[in-house]
Amino acid sequence: MAPTSGRAANAPVARWKHELDTGRRELESAYRIHRGPRRLLAGQARLTDRILRGLWAEIDPPPGCALVAVGGYGRGELFPHSDVDVVVLLPQPLTDARSGGASGIERFIGLMWDTGLEIGHSVRTIDECEAEMEGDAVIRTSLLERRLLAGSRSLYARFGRRFDATLDMHGFYEAKALEQQQRHLRHQDTAYNLEPNLKESPGGRRDLQTILWIARAAGFGRTWREIAAYGLMTAAEARELARHERLIDDLRIRLHYLAGRREDRLVFDVQAALAREFGLADTPSRRASEQLMQRYYRAAKSIRQLNVIVLQNLHARLFPAEVTVQPIDTDFQAVDELLDVKDEELFAKRPSAILESFLTLQQHPELKGMSAPALRALWRYRTRVDAAFRRDPGNRARFLSILRQPRGVTHELRRMNQYGILGRYLPVFGRIVGQMQHDLYHVYTVDEHILMVIRNLRRFTEPQHAHEYPLCSRLIADFARPELLYIAGLFHDIAKARGGDHSRLGSKDARRFCRQHGLAAEDTRLVTWLVEQHLLMSLTAQKQDISDPAVIAAFAAKIKTERRLAALYLLTVADIRGTSPRVWNAWKAKLLEDLFHATQSHLTGHPGTRRLDDSLEARRSEAVRQLRLYAVPDTAEQALWRKLDSVYFQRHSADEIAWHARQLYFRVEGKEPLVKARLSRAGVGLQVMIYLPDQKELFARICSFFGNARLSILDAKVHTTRHGYALDTFTVHDPGNPNAAYRDVISYVEFELKRVLAARAPVEPPPIGRISRHLKHFPLTPEVRLFPDDKGTHYILEIVAGDRPGLLARIAYTLATANVNVESARINTLGERAEDVFLIDGARLHDEAAVLRLETALYEQLRLS
């Protein structure tokens, strides 16, 4: 019911509103000093109790009714801006809405709103409450946590007896377990979301409350200490949960105060401000917000593990049943398809059995996980994985054996991470558990990303996924000792956020691991090299012209062997796919595959002085073969090819050369712009050919057109013929619509782009597009590097900036304004991070002053963007 101005003027309302506002301010001030979540939540509830009882006294309620607090308010906890949930419990239905009782309740509800309380209310009889609880576990849960605020004690007691009599404990447990499972799925079943919900996300407050609700309903206590007294958790586990609960409640309270409203999501907008409230500051290697999120993620991870243990214990206590026990060996047994320990002190007596438990799960695919006693023993004795444990040769052999198993490698490494074992066995890994990277590129924490990379490598080995990446599947099938790839994946980002070059630091960690675990010298060298060079292949493919034999030769010189090439290719594909679902696409796949094949040919061939000429002649021959398939007359292509130099044939594939010739051989001297588009051979987007007498600001004009059409440029090859024509080829796609019907776009691009080029309208500064919230709160400092190429005839321009609509068009406009011609462009978008490389004409960059002017102009545009 909405408040009315008449009620707002009511003297009792003004008095209680003043008391509410004053009390809230005092509680907030006290919290800033004492920072005790329990005290604040109880204080908020007591303040609200006082207000509601005062308002209740102002009305004439129906005889024999009761005012009951329910939900979080019912358990005596109220966050600063949470709803106040109450039930007006009636002894019998109100027969007449105009009766005194009904009008009194209506007035009470209006008074609550006018006082400034966010109210969730219902008016029910006991029978009506029972009917609603019957089919809705959420309502039953809300009514489980209740307190009498005012009114009839006897009616409240009758309701309690009815609640207990109608409680189906088995159904309630199953409903809450299903509710938790569905809630986890709504949040991608991970605690590591970029903007987690403190209340609803896996490992959040709801996971704690699910335990408390079930325990309370079953009569096993209402606090962690009481539940531990019933033997459902240890005292140490109770203290652990209470500690994590304090952190999450502290975060949520501060979040409410910062937002000035009910807000349970740790959104980008508040992460930095919250970090400051916790006294955290940026360091050279880590943002304060990243430090805060790591605290949260680690707490959430621990809550998830303990939630599984306690819920399993509750289920076993509530519903004892005959179990099937199957011995496995002297230490382990299978209990209803779960791995169980025969002795709960096993890990204390023989810590090496900790690693054996994960190895046993791999070797017994019929097992679906660990029993509650096994999980509890693992949790209790995880500290036995210490320096002596790590030095034990037997444990080192067991860990390698886990990596060498034919199945379950990813599952068990993830389980080891979830249960805190992996970070204890590898302390360098433990440092990055829960470490978020606000780099606009990775969407997973460092530990999740590493395990995702290993998962991708393992996926290449599985026959059911061979159709996804045939080359990867073929390479890994022939790769001896694939566990070396998993070790490289484990260490490739392990030195993130330490400061310095994480590749070099990680390679030192990898070398130490390999030596400690007795790997052969050759294998150690491969793993160390892979970790140190894990970015080499992606940077070469995405930032250099891989059609240039000189680029391939330089890359091959660093690779040296086919085994290294296969290993680096596999790791690179797995790495890029493990950063974000938005980063990998068919274009990147084609670039890497082309680089792999070109390098493999170089490594297996016999390069000589005529290799470049031989390569270009081979491209011409293949292009001629394709032209004849299209019935292009013999030698007809020469009309165009006489106008092209060797640079053109070097930068274009045989397929592109044939396509250009097929479209242009009969209109080489055409005066009107020609625009032709086709589906990209890379499997993503369109390839667009543009041919016309060269014109000033052409590159900027084309970029502006594609920007306005919401088509993102992936690649641009710009060429000027010997007779002054532009022959440009762009690869574009729609990043916002992965299922775009590009065949429908072809006619639009061909007609509209031709019209724009024919008009030759002056190029205007492109509009500045909106940036994402992520980029707004974690801005990326633009980088501009301008340096001569190896031949000294051109300059290479490298730009790193936060991506947004119109960014490339603004760069192109700036270059056009400076009269700088672009000859090729490699556009690389990594999530919300743009890393673009341009080959530009160096004629106008004749001195340092000219270079400085261009760099300054670009910086200004990027800052505007």
N, C-alpha and C positions, 0 to 999 in steps of 0.2 A: 504494500500500500504506500503510495507516495505521501510525503508530508504536506501539511497545509500551513499557510501563513498564520491562520488563527491559532493553531497549536504552537507555532514558533513563538508567539507572543505570550504564551502561557507562563506564568511566574514559576511554577515547579519545573517546567522544562528548562527555563533559563538557569535556575539554580543547579539542576543536575548536569546540564551541559557545561556550565562553568566548572563544576567539580570534576567532570570527566576530562575536560581539556587540561585543567591544572594538574590532575593526577597523572595524565599521560606525559606531560612535560617533565614532571618530577621523576617519573620512572625512567624516562630517556636520559635525563641528566645523571641520575644515579647509575644507570647502566654504563654510561661513558666512563665512570670512575671505577666501578667494581667489576664490570664485565662478567657477571654471573648469569648465564642464560636461565637457569632454574629460577633464580630469584625474580628476574624480570617477568617470565611467563606466569609464575604464580601471582606476582604483583598485579599484572594486567587482569588476571582472572578475578582476583579479590576486588579490584577497583570496579570491574564490571558487575560483580555480584552486588556490591553496595548500590550502584546506580539502579540496577534492575529491581532490587528489593524496594528501593525508594519509589520508583515509578509504579510498582505493583501496589504499594500502599495508597497511591493516588486514585486508584480505580475501585469499582465495585465488582469483583470477579464473581463468576457463578459459584454457588455454594459447593463446597467439597472438592474443588479443582486443585490442581498443583502446577506450579511453575518449575520445569525441570531443565537443567543445562545438559546438553548432549554433545557428542563428538569431542574434539579437542578441548573445547571449553568445559565439557562435562568432566574431563579428567583433570581439570584445574590448570590447563595450559592455554595461554592465549597470546599469539604473536601480535605485534603492534597493529597490523592492518588486516588481521584475519577476521572472517565472519564470526558473529556470535550466534551460535545455534541453540535454539530453545524449543521445547515442546510445552504447550499448555495442555495438560492432561485432564480430561473431563470424566466425571463419574458416569454420565450418560450423555447422549447426543443433545445438542442444542436444537430444540424443536422449532424455535421461532427466531429468525435472525434479528428481529426487532426487539427481542426480550432484553431485559436489563443485563443479563449475563453476557449475551452476545455483544451488546454495545460496549460493555466494559472491556472485553477482550480486544474489540476493534480499537478502542481508545488507547489501550495499553500498547498495541502494536504501533499506532501512530506516534505515541510518546517516545518509544524507543528510536524510531526513525528521526524524529525532530531533535532528539538529544545528540544525535551524531553517531549512533551505533550502526554498523553494517550488520543487519539482522537476517538470519535464516530461521524461519519460524514455521511451525505447524500446530494445528489445534486438533487433537484426536482423543478418542476414547481408548480404553485398553483393548477392546475388541478390534477397533480400527488399526491400532498399532500392530496387533498380532497378524491381521490380514496383510498388512504391508510388509511385515518382516518375512512372511511365509515365502514369498517369491523373490526377495531382494536382500542379498547378503550385505549390501552397502548400508541399507537402512538398519538391519539388525546390528551391524557393527557400530553405527552411530548411537544406537540406543543401549549398546553394551556399556559404553562409557557415559555414565549419567550421575548427576547430583541433584538433590532437591534444593531449590533456591527459596521457595515460599509455597505456602498452601498446605494441603492435606497430606500428612505423613502416612495415614492409613492407605490412601489411594496410591501413593508412591510405593508403599510396601507391597500392595496387591499387584501392582505392575511388575515389580521385581520377581515375585513368585511366578507370575504368568510367563515372564521372559525365560526364567530357568526351566519351567516345565515344558516349554515349546522348543527349547534349544536342541537341535539335532547336531551333536558335536562332530560326527563324521561328515555330515553335509556341510557344516560350517568350515571345517578344516579344508575340505576339497574346494569349496567355493573361494576361500581366501588364497589357496595355492594357485588355483586357475587365474584368479584376478591378478596375482603377482606375475605369473607367466605372461599374461596378455599385456600387462603394463610394461614389462621389460621389452617385449616385442615392439611396442609402440615407440620405444626409445632405442631401436636397433640393437637391443640386447647387450648394450655396452654402457659401462659407467663413464666412458671416455668421450662423451659428446663434447663438441666445442663450446656449446652453451647448455650445460646440463641443468635439469630441473631439480633443485635441492629436495623437493618433496616427492616427485614421481619417478625420477630416473633410477635405473638399477644402482643399488648401493646408497640410495637416498633415504629420506626419513620414513617413507612408506615401508621399506624393507625392515626397518626397526620396528615400526608399528605392527606389521603383520605378525611378528613374533609375539609382541605384547598382547595383541588382540586374542590370538589363539590361546596363549598361556592363561590370560585372564578368564576367558570363556570356560576353559577346562579346570579352573580353580588352582592353577599353579603359580599364583602370585601376580603382582602388578608392577613390580620393579625388577631390574636386572639382578639385584641381590636376592630377592625372593625366589626368582626363577632358578638361580644357581643353587639355592638351598634345597630345592626339589631334585637336584641332581641332573637337571637338563643342560646345564653348562657349568664350567668350572668358575671359580672365583676370578681367575685371571681373565677368562673370556668375558665375564660380566664387567670387569673393569675396563677391558678393551672397548666393548660396545658403549659403555658410558662415556668414555673419552671421545670416541668418534661422534657420539650423539651431541656432546657439548660443542664440537667444532661445527657440525652442520647447523645446530640451532643458533650458534653465534653468527654464522654466515647469513642465515635466513633473517635473523633480527636486524642485522646491519643492512641487509638488502632492503627490507621494508622501510627502514629509516631513510636510506639513500633515495629510494624511488618515491617516497612519500605516499605509497599505496601498497596494496597487496601485490607482491612480485616474487615469484619463487624460482625464476630462471636466472642463472648466472650469465646474463647477456654480456656481449662485448662492451656495451656502454658503461657497465659498472665494474668490470673486473679490475681495471687499474685503480679506480677510486677505493674499492674494497681492499685491494692490496695495500694501499697507503694507510687505511684504517688499521690494518694488522701490523703496521710498522715496517712493511717491506719496501725495499728500494731497488731500482734498476741497478744491475751490475754490467760490466762490459760485455758479458756473455749471455745474460739472462734478464728479461724484463721482470719487474715485480709481479705483474699479472701471471706470468708463467710459474713463478715460485708459489704463488697462492693456489693456482690450479693444481699444481703437483701435490700440495697438501690435501686438497679436496679429493683428487683422484685416488691417492693412496688410502685415505679413509674409506672411500666408497668401495674400493677393492676388498678391503678387510671386512667391511660390513657384509658384502656379498658372500664371502667365504663363511663367515660365522652364521649368516642367515641359513645357508644350506645345512650346516651342522645341526643347528638348534631345531630347525623344522624337521629334519630326519629324526632327531631324538624325540620330539613331540609326537610324531606319527607313530614311532615304535612304542612309546608309553601309552598313547591313547588307544591304539588299535593293535594290541599284541596278537600275533598270528603265528601259525606254524611256518617256519622258514626252511628253505632248502639249502643245506650246507654241503658244499663239495670241496674236499681238500685239493689244494694246488701244489703245495710243497710243505716243508717243515714250518714255514713262517706265515704263509698266506692261505686263505680259503675264499671260496666264492659263496656269498650269501645272497640269494635271490638276485643273481647277475651283477652283484657289486663286489669289488675287491675288499676283503676284510682281513684284519690282523688277528691271528690266533691269540696273541698276547698284546694287550694294550700298552705294555712297557717295551715292546720290541724295539722301537726306534731309540729308546733310551739305552737299552742294553747293547744294541748293535746298530749304530747310526747309518752304516752303509746300506741297511735295508730301506732307507728312505729312497735312494735312487733305484733300488731293486723294485720298489712298489710301482714306479712308473714304467720300468722295463717289463714288469709282469703284465701290466695293462696292455702294452703293445703286443705282447706275445699271446694274449688271450682275447681275441676280438669279440668273444661272447660277453665279456664284461663291459658294463655301461658306465662305470664310474667307481667311486669309492664309497664304502659304508660310512655311517656317522662315526663309529668308533675309530675307523682308520683315519678319517679326516681330522678327528679330534686329536688323535695321537700325533698326526703330522703337524698340526698346529701347535701342539704343546711342546714338541721336541724339535721344532724347526731350527732353534738356536744351536742344535748339535752340528749343524752344517757350519763349521768354523774353519779356522786356518788349518788345524790338524786334519780335519775331514778333507779339505781341498788338496792337501799334500799327499794323501793316501793314494798310492798307485792303483789300488783296486778300485777306488771311487772314480779316478780318472778314466780307467778302462770302462767302467759302467756308463759314464757319461757319453763317451765315444760310442759305446754300443747302442745307446738310445738314438744317437744320430744315424747309426748305420742300419737300423731296423727297416725292413721293407714296408712297414705300415706304422701309422700312428705317430710319426715324428712331430708333426705340427700340433696334434691334439695334446700330446704329453708335454711339449715345451710350453704350450699355453696353460696347461694345468699346473705345471711347475711354476710358471709366472704367477698365476692366480693364487697359489698357495704359498707364495713367498720363498720358494726353494731355489728358483733359477737365479734370483738376485743375490742369494746367499752363497750359492756355489760360484757364481761369477760376480764378485762385488762391483766390477766396472759396469755390469748390466744393472745391478741394483740402483746405481746412481741415476739412471735415466728412466726408472719406472715411474710412470705418471708424468713425465716431462713433456709438456705441450710445446709446440713450435708455432709461434705466431709469425710465420714467415709467408703467409698468403698462399702457401704451396701444399704443405702437409695438413691433412685433416685428422690425423691420428697422433697420439702420443708417440714418443720415440720407441718405447718398448713395443707398443702395438704395431707400429710401422715395421720394425725389425721382424716381428713374428709374421706379419702379413707377407713380407718378402720371402721368408722361408716357406710359408704356405704356398705362394705362387711357384716357387721352385719345385716343391713337392707335386704341385698340380701338373707340372710338365711331365712327370713320371707316370701319371695315371692314364691308362688307355682310354677311359671314358671321356677324357678331356683332350685327346690328341687332335680333334678337329679344330680346337680353338686356336692353337698356335703350332701348326704342323712342324715348322722348322725347329722350334724349341723342343718339341717332343722327340724329334729325330736326333737332335744333338745330345740331349741328356741321356737318351737310351744308349748312346755310344760313348758316354763320358765315364771313364773309370773312376771309381771312388767319389761318387756324387756328394758324399758327406763333406767334402772340401768346399763345395759351393755353399752348403748350409752354414759351415763355420764362417765363411766370408760374409754371408748374409747376416750372421749373428753379430759380427764385429764392424760392419761397414759404416754404421752411424753411431756406434757405441760411445764415441767421444764427443757427441753433440753437447753444446752448452758448457764445455770446459774452457773455452777460449782457445784461440789458435786454430790451426788447420786440423779439422776433425778427421780428415782422411789419413794424415800422417800419424796423428796420435792413436787412431784406431788401429793402424797397421802395426804399431809397436805393441799394443795390447794383443793383437792377433798372433804376432810372432812369439810373444811370451806364452800364450795359450798352447800354440802348436808344439813348442819345445817341451813344455811341462807335460804334455799329453803324448809325447813320444812319436810325433809324426815325422816321417822321413824328411830329409833336408829339401828335396825337390818339392814335396807337397807343401812344406812350410813356405818356401819361396813363392809358390803359386798363390796361396791364401793371402800372404802378406802383400803381394803385388796387387791382387784383386781389390783388397780393402783400400790400398793407397790410390789406386787408379779407377775406383768404381764410378767416377763421374766422367771419365775420359771419353767413352763411346757416345754417351748422350750429348755431351758438349760438342763433339766433333760432328755428329749427325745433324744437330739442330742449329749450329752456329757457323759451320763452314760449308763451302761448296764441294760436296762430295762427288760431283761429276768431274772435278779437276783431278787428273792423275797425280799431280804433285801433292795434293791433300791426302790422297789414298796412300801414296808412298811414304809420306811422313808419319801417318797413322800406323801403317804396317811396320815401320821401323821401331815404333814403341811397343807393338804387340809381340813381334818376333816369331811366335809359333801358332800353329792352328789350334792347339789345345788351349792356349791363353785366349785366343780369339773366341772360341766357343764358350769358354767359361765367362768371359766378360760380357758377351752378348746375352747369355742366359741371365746373369746377375742384373744387367741393365734393364732388360725387359721386366724382370720380377720387381726391381726397385721402382721403376716408374709406375707400374701398375699398383704398387703398394703405397703410393703417396696419397692419392685421392681418386675417386671414380671419375672426376672431371678432367684429369690430366691426360690420361691415356686415350688415344684415338687411332684410327686407321692410318692417318697421315704420319704420326710418329712411328707407328709400326713399320710403314714402308721405308721411311728414312733409315731406320736401324737395319732393316733387312737388306736394303741396297748397300749400305756401308759394310755389312757383314760379307755379302757376296763379292763386292769389289775388292775388299781386303783379302778374302780367301783366294781370289784369283791371283792377286799380287803375290801372296805368300807361296802359292803352289806353282807359279809361273817362273819365267826367266827374264826379268825386266832388263831391258837394254836401252841403248840410246834412241832406238826408233820406236820405243813403246808407245809414246803419245801419238805419233803419226799412225801407227798400226791401229790404235784404239779408235781414232777418229775415222779411219777408213772403214773399220768394222761397223761403226755406227751408220755411215753413209750406205754401206752395202745392205744392212738390215732395213734401213729406211726405204731403199729402192725396192727391196723384196715386198715390203708392205704396200708400197704404192702400186705395184703391178697387180696385187690382189684386188685393188680398187679400180683396175682398168685405166690407170693414168697412163697416157701415151709414153712410149720410151723416150727418155732424155727430157721430157717436158719439165721435170723439176729443175733442170739446169738454169732455166730463166730466173728462178728465185735464187738458187744456190750461188750463182755468179755474183750476187749482191751481198753475200754473207761471208764473213771471215772465219778463221779457225776457232775464235773464241765462242762464236755461236754454236758450232758443232760440239765444242767441249762442254758447254753448259747445259745442253739439251739432250734428252734421251733419244734413241732411235725412233721410238713411238711418237714423241713430240715433233721431231724433224719431219716424219712422214705426214703427220696431221697438218702441220703448217704448209708443207708443199702441196698437199691435196687441196687445201682451201685457196692457195695463193698463186699457183703456177700460171693461171690464165688471167690474173689481175695484179701483176707485180707493180704496174705503174698506176694503179687506181688512185683517184684523187679523194674519194669519199672514205670516211672511216669504215673499217670492217670489224665487226665484233662477232665472234663465233664462240659458243660454249658447248661443253660436253660433260658428261658425268666423269668425275675424276677417276683415273685408273688406280688411285690409291684406295678407293672405296669410301671416301668421305668427301662430300661436297661437289663442287664444280671446278673444271679447268676452263679458263676464259682466255681466248687469244684476241689481241687487239693489234690491228695493223692500220697505219695511216701515216701521211707525211708528218714528220716529227713536229711537235708544237711545244711552246714554252709551258711550263707548269703541268705537263701531262701527267706525271706520276701523282702529283697532289690532286689533280682533277679526278683521276681514277680512284684514288683512295677515298676521296670525299664521297664519290658515288656509292662505293661499296659500304661505307659507313652509314650513309643515309638509308641504304637498303637493308641495314642490319645484317650484313654479311661480313664475317670476319676473314681477313686475309691470312692464309697460312704460309704462302710462298709467293714470291714475285721474281720473275726473270725478265729483266729489261734489256733490250738490245736495239742498237741503232745500226741500220744497214749501211752499206757503202754509198747508197744513193739517197741517204737522208730520211729514210722511213723508220718509224718506230715499230718494232715487232716484240710485243710484250706478252708474257704469259703469266696469269695469276691463278693461284689455287685458292678458292674461297669456300667457306661453309657457314652454316647458321648455327652458332654455338648454343643458342637457346632452344633449339628444336632438333634433337638428334634424329628424329624420324621425318625430317622435312622431305617433301616431295619435290626433289630437285628438277625433275623433268618439267614441272610446271614453272620453275623459276627460269629455265633456259631462255624461253621466248621473251620474258620480261627483261632479262639482262641484255640480250642481243639488241632489242629495240631501244630501250631507255638509255643504255650506255652509249650507243651510237648517236642518239639524239644529243646527249650532253656533250660528247666530243665534237660533234659538228657545230654546235652553238659557240664553242670556245668562249664561254662567259668568263669574266674575271673570277679567279679563285678567291673566295672569301674565307676568313678564319672560321674553321669548323666550330660548331657549338661544343661546349664542355659538357660531357655526359655525367650523370650521377654516379657516385662511387658507392660501393657496398658498405654496409655497416661495419663489416670486418675491417675493410681498408680504412674506413674513417677513424676507427679507434686504434688500429695498429698500422699507422702509415708507414710506407716504405720510402726511405730516402732515395731520390732518383740518382742514378749513376750514368754518366756519359763518358765514354772513352773514344778518342779519335786518334788513329795512328796509321802510318803508311803501311801498305801491304808489302809482301816480300819483294815484289818487282819494282816498287817505288813509283808506279804509274797511277795508282789509285789509293784511296784511303778507306780504311775499315772503321765504321761507326758502330759502336756497341752501346745499347741503351737498356737499362734495367729500371723499371718503374711499376707502380701499382697499375693494374689494368683497369680500364673503364671505357665505355663507348666513346668513340671519336679520338682515342689516343693516337693511333697510327695516322689518322688524317691530320692531326695537329703537327706531328713530326714531319709529315710530308709537306705541309704548308710552310713550316719553318725552313726546310731545305730549299723549297721553291723560292721563297722570299730571298734567300741568300744566293740564288742562281747556282745551286749545287745540283748536279744531275745524279740520280740514283740508277745504278746499273744492275743491281740485284738486291733482293731483300729476303731475309729468312726470319719469319715471324714465329715466335715461340711463346705461347701462353701457358703458364704453369699455374693452374688454379686462378688466383687473382693477381698473379705476378707476371708481368710481360718482360721477356728478355729477347730483344730484337737486334738483328745484325744487318747492316747495310753496307754494300760495296758502292762507294761513291766516286765520282770523277774528281781527281785531285787537282785539276787545272786551276781552280780558283782558290785553292788552299796553298798558296805559294809561299806563305811565311807564317811564323808563329802567331802574329797578330790576327791573321785571317782565321786560323784554327781557333784561337781564343774567342773571337767574336761569334763563331758558329756554336761553340760549346756553350757560351753564355746565353745565346738566344734559345738553344734547346733546353737548358736548365730552366729558363724563365717559363717556357711553355709547359714543361713537365711539372713545375711547381703550381702553375695554374690548373693543371689537370689533376 
